[in-house]
Amino acid sequence: MTLPVLHDQLKADADRLSEALERMSKLFLAPKEQKSLRTFTSAEVTELLRVSDGYLRKMHFDGKIPSVEQGPRKKRLYSAENILEIRAILSQTAKDPLHFLPGRREGDRLQIWSTVNFKGGSSKTTTTVTLGMRLALRGYRVLVVDADPQASLTTFFGYQPEIDFRQGGTLYDAIRYNDADVSRVSITKVLKKTYFPGLDLVPAGLLLSEFETETPTALSRGEQPVFFNRIRDALRQIEDNYDLVLIDCPPQLGYLTMSAVCASTSLLMTITPERVDLASASQFLTMAAGVMEVLHSNGAAGAFDNFAYLLTRFDTSISAQQDLAEWMRQLLGGSVIRTPFVKSSAVSEAGLSQRTIFEVELAGVKNRKTFDRALESAVGFSDDIEVLIQRAWGREVGDEK
């Protein structure tokens, strides 16, 4: 019997998987394979705007904000566009406009956060996209950058990277090294508007892995800009358009991760409170310290507003995880984000359809208690990070009206 050649088997399996994923996407996505965003209830909108329900009703009654769609029992339903429009209107007469439009002001530095980890499975991508969506709903202009060739973050926005970006159109095009046939392009050429208002995407794809293999050759020939400046230089082309950039890094300390880190103003490390993950995190930090020292001596960035740790996949029913979480807080102090991102079937079920907890249709929720706990966790850690962003700009998040 003739054994199959490995590369033929791999290609056949890849083709079968790609076709199956395409069929799956058609089941989950809206017609024409485009995702859309649900509407939001009055209770959700008052929480996002940080106003009382009575205040919102009065604004509608006085005709100061536009009417919106009504659902069953004449309950108001708000699109994300409605929320952004109401924010803009209310900010015009507010004593503190920052309450409704909390983004950058003149002189504020663009906030660039990279999510990092040495190993997979720490909810790094889910954390990045969840944080991005929450802050977009809170009124920030957000750009998410997928710097991982596996392109998991890109799939959250309804794309199939292995099909949609097979020939290019990703971050790679904006940071690649020049050759005889192709040169890098402006990041504006690959930036995608998403179905989520206030949230744009720079996608990834398998071609992005070429950056890892091409960098040593580029270094040997002295090509400029050097690898650790490439993502930073690309983002400078669009920095006036956003308040915040979130970069999802690959689960390794390679050239892509180092380029993202050197472009960042803050770093967020996701850690599952388990011994194996903590050991991996320690190794990552040791390696990163040495690498960053070398890069810093060669002109790369060295100072950051924040280096924060987020506990992810936190199972509150496991006492060992609770003990390790407390141990980490005692060891690392305020660097550990106060609210953990809990392990939840609600988050996992949303992820199966390439959605975050914020996109789940409330009417279809089977276990409301589980959903509410997961939502509270996502809102909590996102709000904790928002406080850090505001502090980097020298101000605090306003209290509820």
CORHU-V63901 format. One line per field, one symbol per residue. ss: DSSP state (H for helix, E for strand, L for the rest). phi: phi as a letter, one per 40 degrees, with the letter a starting at -180 (. if undefined). burial: b if it has 16 or more other C-alpha atoms within 10 Angstrom, else e. A space follows every 50 residues. Layout:
ss = ???
phi = ???
burial = ???
This chain:
ss = LLLLLHHHHHHHHHHHHHHHHHHHHHHHLLHHHLLLLLLEEHHHHHHHHL LLHHHHHHHHHLLLLLLLEELHHHLEEELHHHHHHHHHHHHHHLLLHHHL LLLLLLLLLLEEEEEELLLLLLLHHHHHHHHHHHHHHLLLLEEEEEELLL LHHHHLLLLLHHHHLLLLLLHHHHHLLLLLLLLLLLHHHLEEELLLLLEE EELLLHHHHHHHHHHHHHHHLLLLLLHHHHHHHHHHLLHHHLLEEEEEEL LLLLHHHHHHHHHLLEEEEEELLLHHHHHHHHHHHHHHHHHHHHHHHLLL LLLLLEEEEEEEEELLLLHHHHHHHHHHHHHHHHHELLLLEELLHHHHHH HHLLLLHHHLLHHHLLLHHHHHHHHHHHHHHHHHHHHHHHHHLLLLLLLL L
phi = .ccccdccccccccccccccccccccccccdgfbcbbccbcdcccccccf bcccccccccccgcbccbdbbdffccbbcccdccccdcccccbccbdccb bcccbdgccdcbbbcbacbcgbgccccccccccccccchccbbbbcbbdc gccdccbgcbdcbcbcbhgbddccbcccbcbbbcbccccbcbcbccdgbb bbcbaddccccccccdcccccgcbccdcbccdcccccbcccbcabbbccc cacbccccccccccbabbbcbccbdccccccccccccccccccccccbhc cbbbcabbbbcbfccccbcccccccccccccbgcccddcccccacccccc ccbfbcccccccccccbccccccccdcccccccccddccccccgabcccc c
burial = eeeeeeeeeeeeeeeeebeeebeebeebeeeeeebeeebbebeebbebbb bbeeebeeeeeeeebeeeeeeeeeebbbbbebbbebbebbbeeeeeebbb bbbbeeeeebbbbbbbbbbeebbbbbbbbbbbbbbbbbbbbbbbbbbbbb bbbbbbbbbbbbeebeebbbbbbbbbbeeeeeeebbbeebbbeeebbbbb bbbbbbbbbebeeebeebeeeeeeeebbbbbbbbbeeebeebbbbbbbbb bbbebbbbbbbbbbbbbbbbbbbbeebeeebeebbeebeeebeebeeeeb beeebbebbbbbbbbeeeeebbebbeebbeeeeeebbbbbbbbbebbeeb eebbbbbbbbeeeeeeeeeebeebbebbbbbbbebbbbbbebbeeeeeee e
